[in-house]
Amino acid sequence: MMTLGEISDRLEIQQLLIDYSTAIDQKRFDDLDGVFTADAYIDYTVTGGIEGRFPDVKAWLKDVLPNFPAYYHMLGNIDIRIDGDSASSRAICFNPMVMGGNVDGGTSQIYFVGIWYVDEFVRTPVGWRMNKRVEEKCYDKLL
C-alpha cells in the first residue's frame, strides 16, 4: 500500500505532465518554467524537432508552435516510478496538429503523432521538476 507521501509525489508528478501539456496547448511557454529545471535536457528529434537544454528548447517552441493553427496533447497510461528524490515516468501522448490552411476548412492537413514521453524528475525545494524529457515515436501520419 502506498503512503500518503507516495500518493502526494505521484499526484504532483502527474500534475507536471498536465501542466506541460496545458502550457504548450495554450501557447503559454513561460509556464514551462514551473515544469522543468533550468538545465533540463529535452529531445524532440523523433518528431522533427530539436534537442538541447531547456532555455534553447523553450525559445524554439515559442518560435515554431505558433505556425500550427491548432493542436492538443492527450496523455494516458502514465507509469510513474519514484526512488527517493528522483523519479521517472513513461506516458503515451496522442498529438494531432493542424498544418497549413485554417481549422475551419480550407487546405489544412492534420499531422497525427503518437509518441511516448520518457521523463525523469527531481525533487527540488519548490517541488518536483522535470529534468529530462525524451520523445519515443510510435507512429506519425499526415492526412
KAHUFEN-V675960 format. One record per pair of residues at least 24 apart in sequence whose C-alpha atoms are under 6 Angstrom apart, sorted by the first residue. I is the first residue (numbers start at 1). J is the second residue. D is the distance in whole Angstrom. If there is no record, write none. Layout:
I&J&D / I&J&D
This chain:
21&73&6 / 25&72&5 / 35&129&5 / 35&130&6 / 36&129&5 / 36&130&5 / 36&131&6 / 37&129&6 / 37&131&5 / 40&131&4 / 40&132&5 / 41&132&5 / 42&132&6 / 42&133&5 / 42&134&6 / 43&134&5 / 44&135&6 / 68&98&6 / 68&99&6 / 69&98&6 / 70&98&5 / 71&96&6 / 71&97&4 / 85&122&6 / 85&123&5 / 86&121&6 / 86&122&5 / 87&120&6 / 87&121&5 / 88&119&5 / 88&120&4 / 88&121&6 / 89&118&6 / 89&119&5 / 90&117&6 / 90&118&5 / 91&116&5 / 91&117&5 / 92&116&4 / 109&143&6 / 110&142&6 / 110&143&5 / 111&141&6 / 111&142&4 / 112&140&5 / 112&141&5 / 113&140&4 / 114&138&5 / 114&139&5
